[in-house]
Amino acid sequence: MGELLSPLPPQHRSDLVALLGVLFRRTLADDSRRTLVPYLPAPAHRIRQDAIYTANLLLLAAQVESPLPVSRVIGGDATLDRWRRQTHLWRSQFGEASWGAFITSLRVQPVDRDTRDLVVMPGTDPAALDPAWALDLSGLGELAAAAHAVEQQPLSTRLHTLAAFIWDADLQCLLQAVAPLLDRVPDAFITYRFDGDKGVSAAHDLIALLCRPDPRSPHGLHPGILEGLRALAGDNGALAVDLVARHLRDVADDLPPGIAIPLLDDLTSPQHTGSGGVAARTWLVLADCLARLAGRRDVSPAELAPIARRFRREAPALDNGGTAELRLESLLKEAVTTHLWRGAARDDAETILATALTLHDHIPEDRRTPTLVIGVLRLARDLGADDWLAVHAERLLLTLDQDGLWQLRPTDVDWMCPVVRSRRLRAEFDRIQAAWR
């Protein structure tokens, strides 16, 4: 077909496309008596006739003019909506083989970033996906780093309803695969950050943390990942930040400092923590990230000092679900390294230990873990609070069973022995020392 059409002058080719467009639109506008279209395709069923006829017209037009604006064939009014409805017609009337051959013989893609029209051309390679353009968000990328689509009905509801109605196997497989993220962070699928002309969804960035598809960011983390997350609000944003924080903790030893430090700085900034964007549990994860980075030789304390100063008792994140248990855990995490402890700028030892004991006593008994009890005692030892240990150590240790006591180290036992009188505790101390020495 292409060889037959190639000798035609440009004007003739344009006129032919115009004629094919008229025939295409007349088919869609014709009535049941078929009075506007003299050509009668072979199949007797009217709907299938229309599907085959319009498909052939499109294939012919794409050979005449390439790339061919869809609006020239299907009409310039609500072109994208018309195109989607027409593709449903073709899909409903073609068998699997015919449908597969049809969609792989044409390449369809946007005209450009600013034009709400598609072009069709002969080709077997499908165009790159651009959901931000499909959602009409691309133009917003010039105004902001990220954009959020407005929905009348949640995407998860629409997709589930559709999949359960038409029972399309491909859609059901894909929907079930992404359901955990779609159900928990639905806004991530309609929130896009812009990298030049390309829009990337927050959902894509979160899934990339697991699959790491880009060799330029083998850990899936990159400075731009937070652009989309900032546009997520409420629980969507808090959960997304938690996923990024946990991933950052896992790769903190290997991630280049130029990426790891700005990410941690951003995640702990008032912009995230002050608006409820970071949950108290996530704050503890971020404290772990800071401790991991502080242990690296290629990271200086001065680089982390501004971040470390945010880990204080009044940290805004601790107000977002910060129970007594989480607040005590946060205090103990600050005592992991001297860098963290100095940055937290806590009060004097007496005030710190009084706060720790109050938090401990406010934790329900079934939630008082040996790790917390032993952590408070070690903190008191580090603060040189021998008088405090003489009063409180034995009472706290008596709340632990044998399994809990065996989380102690022999060096713990060395300084606990002088302040413990309980025979049960002393017997367990002897067993602990015998296991090590």
PASETI-291435 format. One record per atom (N, C-alpha, C): residue in one letter; x, y, z. Coordinates in steps of 0.02 Angstrom, whole numbers, plus 50000, padded with zeros to 5 digits. Example, Ala and Ser with C-alpha at 12.3 -4.5 7.8 and 13.67 -1.06 7.14 Angstrom:
BEGIN
A506604971650390/A506154977550390/A506604983550390/S506424988850354/S506844994750357/S506455000250394/
***
This chain:
BEGIN
M500414994050000/M500005000050000/M500435006350000/G500955006250041/G501405012050044/G501735013349977/E501935007949942/E502255008849876/E501765011849825/L501135009949829/L500635012549782/L500495019949795/L500525021949858/L500345028749876/L500935033549869/S501545031049871/S502125035449872/S502165040149812/P501945038149750/P502005042949694/P501515048749697/L501015048449741/L500515053849742/L500815060349766/P500635066049734/P500865072549758/P500595073949828/P500935078149867/P500715079749936/P499995081949940/Q499765086149893/Q499085088649896/Q498585082949887/H498735078349842/H498295072649832/H498265068249894/R498835067349924/R498865063249986/R498445066550041/S498495073250047/S498105076850097/S497355076250082/D497175076850018/D496475076150000/D496215069150015/L496645064250004/L496435057350016/L496325056250091/V496755058950132/V496655058350205/V496005061750225/A495875067550196/A495245071050212/A494645066750192/L494675063450135/L494125059150113/L494045053250160/L494595050150178/L494555044450224/L494265046650291/G494445052650313/G494165055250376/G493415056150371/V493185058750314/V492465059650305/V492115052950307/L492385047950273/L492085041350274/L492075038350344/F492615039450380/F492675036950449/F492125039950493/R492055046550490/R491565049850532/R490845048450511/R490735047550445/R490055045850422/R489855038950448/T490345034450453/T490185027750479/T489925028350551/L490245032550590/L490035033150661/L489375036750667/A489215041150617/A488595045050622/A488015041850584/D488135036550547/D487615033550505/D487075030250547/D486485029350518/D485945026050553/D485925018650534/S485425015250560/S485395007950550/S485275006050477/R485015010750436/R484875009050366/R485495009750322/R486035012550350/R486655013650315/R486535017250249/T486365023550256/T486215027550197/T486795031950176/L487265033350224/L487795037950209/L488405034550178/V488485028050189/V489085024650167/V488905019550113/P489115020650052/P488945015949998/P489305009250003/Y489905009350037/Y490305003250040/Y490014998550093/L489914992250076/L489644987250123/L490164981850135/P490494981950194/P490974976650209/P490634969850210/A491024964650206/A490764957850199/A490324955550256/P490534956250321/P490124953550375/P489444956850377/A488944953050394/A488254955650394/A488094959650456/H488454958350512/H488294961750575/H488524968950571/R488064973550583/R488204980650573/R488794983150616/I488814981350680/I489334983950724/I490014981350702/R490034974950684/R490674972150661/R490874975250594/Q490384976650553/Q490534980150489/Q490874986850503/D490584990650549/D490864997150565/D491574996450592/A491694991550635/A492354990650665/A492874989050610/I492714984350567/I493184982450514/I493284988150465/Y492734991350446/Y492764996850398/Y493205002550423/T493085004850485/T493465010450512/T494195008550524/A494325002350543/A495015000150552/A495385000450486/N495064998050433/N495384998250367/N495505005450344/L495025009850357/L495115016850339/L495705019950376/L495775018350440/L496325021050479/L496995018450453/L497025011950439/L497645009050413/L497835012450347/L497335013550304/L497475016750239/L497705023950249/A497365027650293/A497555034650305/A498255035250334/A498435030450377/A499105030650407/A499645029350355/Q499475025650303/Q499945024550248/Q500005030850205/V499455034450198/V499465040450156/V499855046050189/E499735047050254/E500065052550290/E500335049850356/S500975050550366/S501295048050427/S501815053150451/P501755055550512/P501235053850562/P500565057150546/L500035053650562/L499365055950547/L499015058250611/P498825064650618/P498455066750677/P497775063150680/V497625060250737/V496995056650746/V496405061250734/S496475067650752/S495925072350743/S495715073050670/R496165071950623/R495995072450552/R495535066850530/V495555061350567/V495145055650549/V494515055150591/I494615055950656/I494055054550702/I493675060750721/G493965066750708/G493625072950725/G494015076850777/G493965083350774/G494355087550818/G494015089250883/D493385087250892/D493015088750953/D493085082851001/A493375084151061/A493475078751110/A493825072851079/T494385074251046/T494725069151008/T494925063051050/L495215064351109/L495455058751150/L494875054351173/D494325057451192/D493745053451213/D493475049351155/R493435052451096/R493195048851037/R493665042951022/W494325044251027/W494805038951012/W494725033051060/R494655034451124/R494575029051173/R493945024951159/R493395028351144/R492775024751130/R492835020651066/Q493195023251016/Q493285019550954/Q493715013350965/T494235013851007/T494655008051021/T494255002551057/H493775004651099/H493344999651131/H492914995951079/L492694999651030/L492304996450976/L492734991250940/W493324993150920/W493764988350885/W493904982250929/R494064983650993/R494234978051037/R493654973251046/S493044975951047/S492454971751059/S492294967350999/Q492494969450939/Q492284965950879/Q492834961650847/F493454962650867/F494004958750839/F494154952750883/G494344947350852/G494604941650889/G495294943150915/E495564938650956/E496224939850986/E496764940850933/A496764936550882/A497284937050831/A497224943550792/S496604945350772/S496494951450733/S496674957650775/W496454957550837/W496604963250881/W497354964050891/G497704958450904/G498424958750913/G498774961350851/A498564959050792/A498874961350730/A498734968750719/F498134970950736/F497954977950724/F498364982650768/I498394981450832/I498734986150877/I499494985850871/T499754980550841/T500474980350830/T500684982850761/S500194984650720/S500354987350654/S500374994950654/L500134997950708/L500115005250712/L500445007550777/R500775013150774/R501065016350833/R500665022650848/V500435023350910/V500025029150929/V500385032850985/Q500445039450979/Q500785043351030/Q500535050551028/P500655054351082/P500445061351082/P500785065351027/V500435070451001/V500745074850952/V501345078350982/D501245081451039/D501775084551078/D501505085751148/R501915088851190/R501725089651260/R501125094251269/D501055099151226/D500545104251236/D499905103251196/T499895098351151/T499315097351107/T498925091251129/R498275092051140/R497855086451162/R497605082551101/D498085079651065/D497925075651006/D498445070151000/L498265064950965/L498715059350954/L498905058950880/V499465055650866/V499645054250797/V499705046650789/V499525044250730/V499565037150714/V500055036350656/M500465031250659/M500935029850605/M501055022350601/P501245019950543/P501415012750539/P502015011350583/G501985005850618/G502545003950662/G502354998350707/T502844994250726/T502714988450768/T502904989650841/D503304994950855/D503514996250924/D503025001050957/P502734999151013/P502275003751047/P502645009851074/A502295015351079/A502585021551106/A502705020851181/A503155024951207/A503275025051279/A502655027551315/L502515024751372/L501925026851411/L502055033851440/D501535037751443/D501585044551472/D500925046151507/P500805042951566/P500175044051601/P500065051251623/A500605054951636/A500525061951656/A500205065951599/W500395064351536/W500075067651479/W499355065351472/A499235058751482/A498555056151476/A498095059351528/L498355060851587/L497965064151640/L497945071751631/D498275074251579/D498295081351564/D498645085151621/L499195082251647/L499585085451699/L500235088451673/S500435086651612/S501095088651587/S501195096151589/G500685099951569/G500755107251569/G500875110151637/L500645106551690/L500735109051758/L501465108551780/G501855104351746/G502555103551764/G502955109951757/E502725114551715/E503065120951707/E502925125551766/L502395124151803/L502195128451859/L502415125751926/A502505119251932/A502685116151995/A503095109951983/A503455107852035/A503875101852029/A503455095452028/A502855095852054/A502415089952056/A501695092252047/A501275087652024/A500575089252013/A500155083252034/H499535084752053/H499075079752080/H498435079952039/A498245074252012/A497625073951972/A497015074152017/V496485077251993/V495855077652030/V495405071952006/E495145068052053/E494735062252037/E494025063152064/Q493545061052025/Q492855060852050/Q492725054152086/Q493095049152067/Q493045042552098/Q493745039752105/P493925036752162/P494595034152172/P494805029252117/L495435029552098/L495695025152046/L495595017852064/S495725016052127/S495655009052148/S494935006652139/T494455010952153/T493755009052145/T493585008152071/R493815012752030/R493675012251958/R493965005951928/L494595004651944/L494924998751916/L494614992251940/H494464991952005/H494164985852032/H493474984652001/T493074989951996/T492414989251966/T492464986851894/L492924989751856/L493014987751786/L493254980551781/A493754978851821/A494034972051817/A493524966751836/A493114968451886/A492614963651909/A492014963151862/F491934968151818/F491374968051772/F491554964551706/I492134966451678/I492304963651612/I492724957251618/W492984955851677/W493384949851690/W493944949151639/D494314954751631/D494914954651589/D495484951851630/A495784946451607/A496304942951646/A496914947351656/D497124950951603/D497724955151609/D497624960551661/L497044963751660/L496904969151708/L496864966351779/Q496554960651788/Q496504957751855/Q497194955851882/C497624953051840/C498304951251862/C498694957451884/L498664962651843/L499024968751859/L498744972051922/L498084972251927/L497774975551984/L497934971852049/Q497914965252048/Q498084961552108/Q498814962552128/A499254963252078/A499964964152092/A500114970652129/V499764976052110/V499904982552139/V499404984352194/A498954979752211/A498424981252260/A498694983652327/P499234980652355/P499474983052421/P499644990452420/L499974992752368/L500144999852364/L499545004052345/L499135001552300/L498545005152277/L498045006152334/D497975001252377/D497505001752433/D497765006352489/R498425006052502/R498695009852558/R498905016952540/V499165017752479/V499395024452457/V499075026052390/P498415026552386/P498085027452321/P498285033752284/D498425039152322/D498595045452289/D499275045152253/A499685040152270/A500335039552237/A500255038152162/F499685035352142/F499585033452072/F499355039452030/I499145044752062/I498905050552023/I499305056852041/T499885055952073/T500325061452091/T500975060652054/Y501175065852018/Y501745065351972/Y502255070851987/R502895068851985/R503435073751984/R503675074251912/F503985079851896/F504185081051827/F504945081651821/D505215077651776/D505915077751759/D505965080051686/G506015086751676/G505965089451609/G505255088651584/D505185085651526/D504515084551498/D504185078151523/K504545074151559/K504295067651579/K503995067851649/G503395065251655/G503075064751720/G503135057751748/V503345057151811/V503435050551843/V503005050451906/S502595045251913/S502145044851970/S502515042952034/A502245045052090/A502525043152155/A502495035652164/A501975032452137/A501925025152141/A502505021752105/H502685024452047/H503255021652010/H503885022152052/D503995027852085/D504595028752126/D504605023952184/L504025022752216/L504005018352273/L504125011052253/I503825009052198/I503935002152174/I504655001252152/A504955006552125/A505655006152103/A506135005052161/L505915006652222/L506345005252280/L506464997752287/L505984993752265/L506054986452270/L506424983652209/C506244986252150/C506494983252088/C507124986652062/R507244992952080/R507844996552062/R508014995951988/P507584998451944/P507684997251873/P508205001751840/D508385007351872/D508815012251839/D509535011251862/P509995009451817/P510695008451838/P511025014751865/R510745020551848/R511025026751874/R510865027851948/S510355024551973/S510195024752044/S510045017652066/P510575013452075/P510475006352087/P510095004752151/H510045009552196/H509665008452258/H508945010952252/G508775013752195/G508095016252186/G507985023052217/L508485025652253/L508415032152286/L508785037452245/H508485043152238/H508785048552201/H508495055152228/P508845060652217/P508605066952247/P507895068952228/G507675066952169/G507015069052146/G506435065052174/I506585059652211/I506045055152233/I505565058652281/L505815063652317/L505385066952366/L504935072252335/E505075074152272/E504655079252241/E503925076852237/G503825070652215/G503155067952212/G502855066652281/L503285064552329/L503025063052396/L502775069252432/R503085074952417/R502855081152450/R502135082852431/A501925080652373/A501245082152350/A500725077452381/L500965072252415/L500505067552448/L500325070352517/A499695069952535/A499475072752598/A499225067352645/G499205069052710/G498905064552759/G499245057752764/D498835052552771/D499095045852779/D499485043452718/N499275045752658/N499635043952598/N500365046152602/G500465052452621/G501135055152625/G501545051852680/A501235050852739/A501595047952796/A501835040752780/L501405036852748/L501605029952732/L502145029852678/A502085034252629/A502595034552576/A503275036552606/V503275041452650/V503905043452683/V504185037652724/D503755033852756/D503985028152795/D504325022952750/L504045021652691/L504355016952645/L505045019252622/V505105025752607/V505745028452586/V506245028252643/A506025029952704/A506475029952762/A506745023052776/R506315017952773/R506555011152787/R507045008752733/H506925010852672/H507385009052619/H508055012652628/L508025018952647/L508625022752659/L509035019552715/R508715017152767/R509075013852822/R509425007552797/D509105003852753/D509394997652729/D510014998852686/V510035004452649/V510585005652602/V511035011252626/A510955013452689/A511335019252713/A512085018152711/D512305011952716/D513025010552715/D513335011152646/D512925010352594/D513175010052525/D512995016152483/L512475019652502/L512245025252462/L512755030952463/P512905034052406/P513375039752405/P513155045152454/P513615048052492/P513425053252540/P513055059052508/G513215060552445/G512885066052411/G512155064852400/I511935058652404/I511225056952397/I510915055652466/A511275051852507/A511005049752572/A510875055652619/I511365060152624/I511295065652672/I510735070452652/P510695072652589/P510125077052570/P509445073652580/L509405067152567/L508775063652578/L508575063652651/L509055062052695/L508915061952766/L508755068952791/D509115073852765/D508985080852784/D508275082852765/D508065080752706/D507395082552682/D506855078852723/L506965072552736/L506455068552772/L506375070852844/T506895073652874/T506855075952944/T506705083352949/S506625086752892/S506525093952892/S505835095752919/P505745101752946/P505085103952969/P504545103552915/Q504755104052852/Q504255103652798/Q503895096952800/H504245091652816/H503925085152821/H503655083752891/T504065084952942/T503865083053010/T503345087653040/G503365094053022/G502905098853053/G502195098153029/S502085095052972/S501405094552945/S501105087652954/G501405083652998/G501155076853009/G501365072052955/G501845073952914/G502065069652859/G502525064152880/V502745064152943/V503185058952969/V502875056253034/A502735049853035/A502445046753095/A502995045553147/A502795044853209/A503285043753263/A503695037453251/R503375032253227/R503745026053213/R504255027153158/T504095031153109/T504565032653056/T505145036753083/W505015041053132/W505535045053163/W506095040653192/L505895035053220/L506395030453247/L506815027353191/V506495026053135/V506865023353077/V507365028553053/L507165034853051/L507615040153029/L508195040953078/A508065039753142/A508615039953191/A509115034353176/D508875028553156/D509325023153136/D509735025153075/C509415028553027/C509775030952967/C510345035552988/L510195040053034/L510705044853057/L511285041253090/A511125036253131/A511655032453165/A512085028653115/R511765025853063/R512145022153012/R512615026852975/L512365032752957/L512785037452921/L513345040152965/A513205041053030/A513715043553076/A514295038653083/G514175032353069/G514695027253075/G515135026653013/R514995030552961/R515375030052899/R515985034652900/R516535032252872/R517155036152871/R517115041952822/D516705041252770/D516665046452720/D516135051652734/V515865051652795/V515365056552816/V515625060052879/S515695066552877/S515955070252934/S515395072052983/P515565072553048/P515055074653097/P514745081453081/A515145085853051/A514875092553036/A514305092152985/E514335087352939/E513805086652889/E513155084352921/L513205080552975/L512605077753006/L512355081853065/A512765086553088/A512575090353148/A511905093853142/P511745097253086/P511085100553081/P510505095553085/I510615089553059/I510095084453061/I510035081653132/A510605080453164/A510595077653232/A510225082053281/R510265088753271/R509935093353317/R509175092853314/R508905089753263/R508175088953258/R507915083253301/F508355078853322/F508135073053361/F508135074853435/R507615078453454/R507545080753523/R506865078453550/R506775079653614/R506165077453647/R505555080753616/E505645087053592/E505065090753563/E505015089853488/A505335084853460/A505295083653388/A504565083153367/P504345086953316/P503635086953296/P503385080053276/A503805075853248/A503585069253226/A503335065053284/L503595066253345/L503385062353403/L502685064053425/D502405069453398/D501705071053413/D501225067553365/N501505064153314/N501095060653265/N501095053153282/G500705051353333/G500665044353354/G501205042453403/G501505047353436/G502055045853482/G501815043653550/T501755037153560/T501555034353625/T502145034853673/A502015033253736/A502565033153786/A503105028253765/E502905022653736/E503395017653713/E503845020453658/L503545023753609/L503935026453554/L504385032253577/R504135036253623/R504535041853648/R505135039253687/L505045033853724/L505605030953761/L506105027853711/E505845024553660/E506295021753609/E506695027253576/S506375032953563/S506725038553531/S507285041053576/L507145041653640/L507655043853688/L508245039053688/L508105032653688/L508645027653690/L509045027553625/K508705028853569/K509065029053505/K509555034953503/E509365040453535/E509815046153538/E510455044553575/A510425039353618/A511005037553658/A511445032253624/V511295030753561/V511675025653525/V512395027953512/T512475034253492/T513135036953479/T513205043853511/T513815045853522/T513935052453551/T513715058053504/H513785056853438/H513555061853390/H512815063353399/L512415058053404/L511695058953412/L511535062153479/W511875059953531/W511715062453598/W511885069853605/R512455071753577/R512645078853580/R512175083153538/G511975080453480/G511515084153438/G510835085053469/A510605079953507/A509945080353539/A509925085553594/A510505087153624/A510555092353675/A510025091253730/R510035085353759/R509565083753813/R509735087653877/D509275087253926/D509365090653990/D509885086954033/D509925088954095/D510395085654141/D510175078554154/A510635074554182/A510525067354191/A509905066054234/E509815069854287/E509245068654332/E508585069554295/T508525074854255/T507915076054218/T507805070754165/I508345068754131/I508295063754079/I508045057154107/L508335054954162/L508135048454191/L507445048754221/A507245054554248/A506565055254274/A506065054654216/T506235057654160/T505805057054100/T505775049854077/A506355046554074/A506375039554052/A505955035154096/L506005036054162/L505625031854209/L504875033254203/T504685039554194/T503985041254186/T503695038054123/L504075038554068/L503845035454006/L503785027954014/H504265024854048/H504245017554059/H503625015654098/D503475019454150/D502895017754193/D502235018854158/H502225023054105/H501605024254068/H501505019154013/I501985014854001/I501905009553951/I501515003853981/P501005001353948/P500644995553975/P501124989753990/E500984986054043/E501444980954065/E501604975854011/D501114974153970/D501234969153918/D501654971853860/R501804978453862/R502214981453809/R502904983353834/R503054982153898/R503704983853927/R504214978453910/T504574979453857/T505034974353832/T505694974653871/P506054969053874/P506714969053905/P507194974053873/T507124975053808/T507564979853773/T507484986853802/L506874988953817/L506764995553846/L507044996053917/V506914990953957/V507154990954027/V507914991354029/I508224986953991/I508964986753991/I509234993153960/G508894995853910/G509125002053880/G509125007853929/V508605008253972/V508585013554023/V509155012754073/L509285006654093/L509825005354141/L510505007054111/R510615005254049/R511255006954016/R511325014554008/L510765017953993/L510795025253988/L511005028254054/A510715025754109/A510905028254175/A511645027054189/R511895021354169/R512605019854178/R513035024654137/D512845025954074/D513225030554032/D513225037654061/L512675039454094/L512635046154124/L512975046554192/G513245040954215/G513595040854279/G513125041754338/A512505039554331/A512005040654383/A511995034654431/D512525033754469/D512575028054515/D512045028254570/D511895034154595/D511385034754647/D510705032654620/W510555034654559/W509915032854528/W509875025354519/L510415022254497/L510435014954488/L510335011354555/A510625014054608/A510555010854673/A509825010654695/V509435015554673/V508735015954694/V508285011954646/H508405012154581/H507925009554532/H508135003254495/A508775001654493/A509004996054451/A508674989454470/E508684987754535/E508424981254555/E507674980754540/R507304986054553/R506584985854540/R506444984554466/L506814987754422/L506704986854351/L506914979854328/L507464977354355/L507704970754335/L507234965154358/L506914966154415/L506454961054441/L505834960254397/T505714964854351/T505144964154306/T505304959554247/L505934957454241/L506154953354185/L506174945954205/D505964941654159/D506044934454170/D506744932354146/Q506864925754147/Q507534923354129/Q507734925254058/D507254924554011/D507404926253942/D507584933653935/G507234937953972/G507384945053970/G508064946554000/L508224943454056/L508874944654088/L509454942254044/W509324937254005/W509864934553963/W510004938953902/Q509664944653897/Q509854949553848/Q510414954153874/L510584953253938/L511144957053967/L511814954253942/R512314958353944/R513004956253929/R513394955753995/P513944952053995/P514314951454058/P514584958154083/T514724962854038/T514944969454061/T514374973154096/D513744971754077/D513174974554114/D513164971754185/V513274965254190/V513244962054255/V513774964854302/D514364966654276/D514904969154318/D514694975254358/W514324979954326/W514134985954363/W513444985354396/M513074980054378/M512414979154411/M512474975454477/C512974971154483/C513044967054544/C513054971154609/P513424976754611/P513444980454675/P512774983454697/V512294984354650/V511664987554669/V511084982554671/V511234976054666/V510714970954665/V510814966254725/R510274965054762/R510294960554819/R509884954154808/S509434954154761/S508994948554748/S509394942254732/R509244936754766/R509604930454753/R509454927854683/R508824928754661/R508654926454593/R509064930154540/L509114936654549/L509494940554501/L510234938754503/R510504937954563/R511214936354569/R511364929454538/A510894924754546/A510994918054517/A511004918454441/E510554922654414/E510544923554341/E511174927054318/F511424931854357/F512044935354339/F512624930354335/D512644925654384/D513174920554383/D513144916354320/R512534914554300/R512454910454239/R512664914354177/I512504920754176/I512704924854118/I513454925354113/Q513784926454169/Q514514927054168/Q514834920354150/A514534914854173/A514804908354157/A514744906754083/A514214909454051/A514124908153980/A514644911853938/W514914917253965/W515404921253927/W516124919953947/R516254918654011/R516944918754035/R517154911954064/
***
